[in-house]
Structure formats: structure tokens, C-alpha cells
Amino acid sequence: MDWNIQEYICPGRRAHLVGIGGVSMSPLAEVLFGAGVAVTGSDMQDSPAADHLRALGIPVTVGHRPESVEGADCVIRTAAVHDENPEIAAAHALGIPVFERAQAWGAIMSHYKNALCIAGTHGKTTTTAMCTHILLAAGRDPSVMLGGTLPILGAGHRVGKGDTFVAESCEYCNSFLSFRPTVAVILNVEADHLDFFKDLEDIKASFRRFARLTPSTGSVIVNADNAGARSVAQGLDPFTFGLEEGAECTAGNLQLDRGRPSFDILVHGEVYARARLQVYGRHNVSNALAAAAAAYVLGVPGQAVEEGLAAFPGAGRRFERKGSFRGADVYDDYAHHPDELCALLSTARTLGYGRVVCAFQPHTYSRTHELFDGFVQALRLADAVVLAEIYAAREQNTLGISSRDLAERISGAVFCPTLEETAACLAEIARPGDLILTVGAGDIYKAGEALLARPQGKG
């Protein structure tokens, strides 16, 4: 049966969220709760997010039990929760409508004049965060949903009173096809999430459908430097950004100040704003151009673009400084795709450190298997590589693959079965002047934190 979600996420209704502690589920719970919906939820384990929701008055249970959905008007689930989940099965048996997380966000954003949706294989969180800073600087009081923590918000979301909603928009499980963009940004389209998509062409088809969700009065913004992004926007008359010649929004007079880029943002050859970034790398110049292009089509003054980008310190877990250990700087980064890893390590090599030491934790068996050679090539950019075991996330290891397989292909790489061993290895090899990176979308950051907690004078 086709249920209209709008009828179920309004004041007086009760919504039960399965996987409520997730990075986009917990803000969804807050937004619904703030709109007068009675919210309950469950997750497989406790978390700071669950504690925060409880403090607001939202009941959260640990473990998935059928009785938790009793009395709910609807159930909303994260993409990782399937029909065999006890709560989802119980909801179906009781005739309670079950909606996907993305459907709820799509319904929420439909109430805004401007829905700015940032999509792409890489760079979504950073670009969404840059857009947030720009819109705040412009006084647009945006509502925001992104897949990471932004220091200015102290969270991964914001509920504003303005007419603009900014959403990080993920392609996994076609989630972003439930969104209602008026401005759709496509940063890049590459092979990823091959546990869901058949191949790159299947991914492109999904992005094509996403771009076509934009109404004729809206805008599709596309990275002219990325072949995949260009191909999915064919026939849509997109507004383009990029570093290569021919893009409508591009960079001029690009300079580096101790690794940090500054440049003119040119729109149709005219200076729109002057950007001075706190974040490093060519990929972040591209992200800033994407954010500026979105601001331009939304009618944001160039001065707000300048102020917003200058104030952007980076999103949580995006080249985030964690501290120093025996003269080595320790940073953490969320990179989990070969292209992201290549961009990170290439940038790291330009920053003047003696060595770049990369402790990498692959994310999911399927991604490691499908993109194996790409990971090998990217990791070889580091001077020293420590490999933690693969972070399973939603998967079982039916492929029989291990990080040990990557280590065998990379000269001098060390395989560590546990995060404790990873931290110990980093402590042993750390030298003054090193840049130590803990990298991955799982819990590899804990190895960096464990390293920093060790006695500084000992290995």
C-alpha cells in the first residue's frame, strides 16, 4: 500500500525510528520532535547521540524488540535496517506504515522554498558544510542536515527559520531519490557502494534520476572537471563549476599560503568573491567552487561567500587535527574511497612534513574487494602504511578478504588485526616531524586517540 508520509509526521502522531543513533537519523528525530511529533527510537548500541536524544525527552531503547513499535503511527528506518529486523517485521505484521529515512527528509524539505541538495561520490560533507557557513554569513537562517559534525553547529544538523534547507544527499540505496531538490549539486560520480549498485553505469543512472528531480525553475550544478558528473547532466543545461577552462564558475589567481589556497571566484569571467580557505588541497578548491556556485544561483552576495569560506575550519573527521605525539602531528580523516585517499595523501605530501604515516582502516569488505587496486595505488603515496583490519559496518565477510591482503601489496606496510595493535605500532614508528593520519569511515580514529593517550616519552 502507498502511504503518504506527510500524514504521519505531523503534530499528534508518533513516529518510531529504527537506528535512531545514526548520523542522519538522530537529527531527523530532533527535527520531528521539534515539529510536535511524538518520537521514540531504538538502536543496536548506546551512543552519545542516544544520550542526547534522551536528554531532550525522546525515549531510546537499546536492542531491536517487536514490542517497541506497538502504538506507533509510523516507523522510519535507516538504510542499513532491512525487513527481517524484528521491529520492521512487527510493524508490517501490525499494518504500521514503514518509511525510509530519506523519505522523511524529502517530506521535510518539501516545505522549503529552496532545497539545496549536495550529491557526489566524494566531498559531500565538506561542501554541505561550506554552503552552511555561507548561508549563515548571508543571514539566511538555513536548516541543515549533513553526515558529519560541524563545529559552528556543534552537531550535524540545524533547524532554522529561513526558507532554505541544505542537505547532504547520499546515493547509497538510492536514498537521494526521495529528496526534493530545487538546487541539485553533483560534485563527482565514481564507482562506489558496489554492494548495492551493479556497476558505474548503474550509479550514473541513479545520479541522472536525482538531477532530474530538480524542477524547471531550479538549477542543476555540475563539476565540469569530472567526466561522470558531466555525463549524468547531459541535456539538463547545468550551471558548471571547475578548475579547468570553460566552467561558468571557476578559480583565478590561485595561490597557496602554507598549503592553504586563496583565489578569486569568477562567474562568467567576473569576480564574484575572493576565497581564503582554512582547509588544504585542490579538492577543497573544487568543493569551495561548488559551494560558491550554489550560493550564486541562490542569489547570495559575494561578500557572504567570502566570509563563510574564510570561517570554515573543516568538518569533523575531515583532516581534523587531534594533537601531537613525540613531535609528530596527528590528524584524522574520513576518506574511505581510493580517490578520497589519493586526494588526502597527495595534499599531505605538500605540507612540509618529514614523513606521511597513514594508518588506514578499509570500510566494508565489498568496497575493499571491488576497489582493491585503487586502494593499493593510493596508499603507496604514503611514506609508511599501517593497515587496521577492515571495518565490517553492515556486512559479513563472505569474500574472505582482509587488510592483510592490501599490506602484502604495499612495500613496508604493517598489518594490525586490532586498533590497540594499530596504536602501539604508530607509537613505535612515530618520529618528530611526522604527519600521522588515521584514515577511514569506521572507528580508526580511536587508534589515534589511543596513541595520544600513551606516555609521550615511550614507544
N, C-alpha and C positions, 0 to 999 in steps of 0.2 A: 504493500500500500504506500502511496506517495503522501507523506505528511508535510505540512507547511511549517517549517521550523519557527517562523515568526510567531506563530500562535503558541509556541511552547517556551519561548524565552522572553516572557513579559511579566510584569509585576503580578504576584499572586500565584505564579506557577513554581514548581520545584524541579530543578534540574540536578541530576546526579552525574558527576564527572568521573569517568574511569581513567586512571592515570593522571590524577589531578596535580601531582607534583612536577609534571613535565614543564619544560621551558616556555611553551606557549599555552599549556593547559592551566597553569596556576594564574597567569594574568587573565585568562578567559574567565576563570572562577571569580576573580576580583571585579571584572567589568560587569558580569552578570549580577553579582551580589549588589554592586553599586546601583544597578538599574532596577533593583527591587525584586529580583528573582531569588527564591529560597534555594541555596546551593548546598549540596553535600558532595562528598567525593571519597575516593579510595585510591590507594597506590600500593605497589608491592613492598615498598620500604619507606621508612620515615625519612624526612629530609628537612632542611631549613625552610624550604618552600611550604611544606606541610605545616610546620610550626607557625609560620607567618599567617597562613590562612586560618588556622585555629585561633590565633590571636585576634583576628578580625571577626570571629564568630561563625566561621564556616567549619562544620564538623568534618574531619578527615579520619578515615579508618585505614589501618594497615592490613593488607591482605584483601583478596577479592572473594566476597561471600555473596551468595544469591540473595540473602535477606536484605542486603544493603540497598537494593533498588526498589524494595517494596514501598509503595506510596509515592514514588516519583512520577511526575508528569512526562518526563523525557529523560533519556540517557545520552550523554555526549562522551565519545571515546577518542582517545589519541590513535594515530595511525598504526601504532605498534600493538594495539589490542584487537584481537580477532574474535570471530563468532563463537569459538569454543571457550572463551573466557567465561567463568561461572556467572558473572554479573550480566554479561551481554546475553548469554543463553537464557538466564532468568527473565530478563527484560522482554526478549522475544516470546517466551512462553506466556508472559503476563499481558502481552499486547501493548507494551510500552514502546513508543517510538524511540529508535536509536539513530542518532545523528553523528556524523564525523565532526571532529574539532574544526576543520576548515569550513564546514557548512555554517557553524555558529559564527565564526569570524566573518564570513561572507555576509551573513544576515546583519551583523552589527555594522559593517562598513557601508551597507546599502543606505543607511540613514545619513550619510555624509555627502556634501556637495562634491568634495574632492576625495577620491580614494587612490592614494599613491602606493602602488604595489611594486616592490623591488624583487625581481627574479634573476636567476642565473646559477650556474654551477658553482661559482666562487664569488666571494665579495659581497654577498647579500647583507650580512650583519653590519659590516663596516659602512657600506653605502647607505643602508637604512638609518644607521646612527648619524652619519654626516647630514642626511636630509633632516633628521630630527633637530640637530643643532642649528641648522639654517632656519628652519621654520620657527624654532623658539626665538632666535635672534630677530626674526621678522615680526614677532608678536602675534603669530597665527594660532597660538594655543592648541597645538595638534594633539590628537590621540595617537598612540604609538603601540605597535606590537613588533618586537624583534626577538631573535633567537640568541640573545646574549645580554649581559649586564652592561648598562651604560652609566658611567659614574654620575653624569649630570642628573639622571633619573633615580639613581640608587636602586635600579630594578631593570627589568627587560620590557617594561610597558609604562604607559602613561595614559590617564584619562583626562582629556582636555575639554574645553567648552567651544573650541573653534569648529570650523566647517571642514577640516582636513584630517583624514585618517591616513597614517603611514604604516605599511605592513610589510615585513619581510615575508616573501612568498616562495614557499618551497615546492619543488616539483615532485618530491617523493610521494608515491601512491596517488599522483595527480592531484594532490591537495589544493594547489593554487587554482584549479579549475572551478572550485566553489567560490572563489573571490569575485568581487565586483569592481574591477579597476576602472577608474576614469583616466588614470595615467599609469601605463604599464612600462616598466623599465626592464630591459633584458641586457644583462651585463655580459654574458657569455653562455654558450651552450656546448658542453663537452660530455663525454661518456662518463656516467656515474650512476649509482643506485641500480646496478645491473642485476641485483636480486629481484627488482620489480620490473624494470624496463627490459625489453628484449635486446635492444642494441641502440646505437646512436640515432638511427633513423626514427625509432620509436620515441626517443627523448625529444627529438626535433618536432615530431608530430604533436606531442604534448605542449611544448612551448608555443607552437603555432596556434593551437586552440586557446591557450592563455592570452596571446596577443590579440586574438580576435574577439575576446570578451570585452575589449575596450569599445565604447560607443563611438559613433562618428563624430561626436562633439569632443571626444577625448584625444589623448595622444599616446602613441607608442614610441618609446625612446630606446634606441638600439646602439650597441657598441660597434662602430664601423670597423674596428680593428679585429673583430672576431668573426671568422667565417660562419660558424654555427649560428650566431646571433643574426648576422645579415640574412642568412638563408631562411630563417623562420619568419622574418618580417617582410619578405618579398610580397609586393602587391598592396602593402598597407601604408605606403608613403610615410615612413617613420621619420622622426627627428633624430639625427645621428650625433654621437659624440665619439671622440677618439683622439689618439696621438698622431695617427697617420694623416697625410694630406687628404682633404676632401670632406672631412666631417664638419657638420654645421657648428658644433661646439667643440673647441679644441684648445690646446695649450700653446702659448707663445712665451718666448724669453724664459725658458725653463732653466732654473739654476738650483744648485744644491748647497745648502748651508749645513756643514757637518752631517751630511746624509739626508737632511730634511729638505723636501722640494719647495720651491716658490716659483710661481709662474702666473702669467696673465691668462685669464679665461676669456677666450674670444668666441663670440657668437656671430656668425656670418661676417667674420673678419673684424668686428668691432669689439673693443674691450668691454666686457660685462662686469668683471670683477678681477681683483688681484688676490691670488691664493697664497697663503703661507701655512704649510702643513706642519703639524707636530709629529705626524706618522711618516714612516720611511717607505721608499720604494716606488718604482714605476707603476706597479699595480695600484698603489694608492693614489697616484696622479689620475689614473683612469677612473677609479672609484669617485674621486672628487669631481671629475668632469661629468660623470653620470648624475651625481647629486646636484651639480650646478645646472645641468640640462633640465632636470626635473623642476628645480626652482624657477628657471626661466619660463617654462611653459605654464607654471602656476602663477606667474606674474609677481614673483618675489624680487624686490630690488637687489641690485648687485652688492650693495653695502652689507645686507644681511648675509649674503653668501660669504663675503669676506670675513665677517665677524663669526659666523657659525663654523666655518672651516678652521679658522685660527684658534677657536676654543675647543676643537675636538681633540681629546687626548688619546683616542683609540678606544675600542670597545673591550670589555673584559675578555681575557684569553686571546686577544689579538696582539701579538708582540707586546705582552704585558710584563713589565719589569717586576720581578718578585724579590730581588735582593742580591747580595753578593756572598760568595763563599771563597775564602782564601784567595782574594784578589781576582776572582772570576765573577763576571756579571751573569746572573741567572734570569732568564726570561721564559715565558710560557706562551704557546701559540696553539690555536685550534686547527691548524692545517691538517687535512686528512685525505687529500687527493693529490696525486703526483704534481699537477700543475700548481696547486697552492704551495706544496712543499718546495718546488723549484723556485717559485717567486720569493718565498721566505728565505731560503738558503742563499739565493743569488743576492738578495738585498743584504743579508747578514755579512756576506763576504766583502761588502763595500764599506763597512763601518769602522774598519781600522783595528779590529781585534787580532791578537796573535793567532788564535785558532777558533774555528767554529765547531763546537761539540754539540752534536744532535742526538738527543735521547728520544726516539720515535716509538710510538705505540700505534700500530695499524688499527683501523676501525672497521670491523666486520670481516669475516672470512671471505665473503663473496667479493667485496671490493679489493681485498688483498690479492685474491686469485685472479680476478679479471684484469687488474691494472698492475700486475706484478712487475713487469719490465719497466714500467714508468716509475714505480717506487724505487727500483734499483738505480736507475739513472739519476733521479733527483737526489737520493741520499748520498751518492758519490760526490756531490758538491760540498759536503761537509768534510772537515779535516779528521774528525773522529766520530764514529757512529756507535751508539748503544741502542739495542733493539729490545724493547719490552715485548712480552707476549701479546698477541692480537686481542683487542677488546671485543668481546663477542656481541655486545649490545643485544639485538633481538634474535640472534642466530644461534644455531647449533653447528659444530664443526663437522659437517658432512663431507667436506672437501679434503680433510686430512692435511690442512696447511698450517704452518707455524711461522712465526717471525724468524725462527732458526733458518728457514729456507732463504729469507732475504739476507741474513747475516752471511750465509755461505757464498753469496754472490758479490759481497762488498768487502774489499780488502781491509783487513784490520778490524772489521765490525765485531762487536761483542754482543752475544745473545744473553738476556737475563730473564728467566722464567717468571720472576715476581718483581713488583715495584720496589720492595725492600732491597733486593739484589741490584736493581737499577740504580737506586740512590747510593748504595755502597760503591758501585762501580764508578759513578760520577765523582764521588768523594776521592776515590783512589787516583783518578786520572786528571783531576782539576789542576790547572796551573794559573798563576797570576797572569792577567791579560787575556784569558779565555772568554768567549761568549758561550755560555751553556744554555741550550734551548731544550725545553721539554715540549714535545710536539704531539698532537693528536686530539681527537674529539672525545676520547674516553676519560679515564681518570689518571692519565700520565702526570698531570700537574701535582699529584700527591708525591711523586718521586722528587720533584723539585722542592716541594715544601719539606719533605723528609731530609733532603740534602741540607737545606738551610737551617734545619733544627739540630744538625750534628755539631759537635765541638769544632770550632773553626781551625784549631791548630792540629787536628788529627785527620788522617785519611780514613 
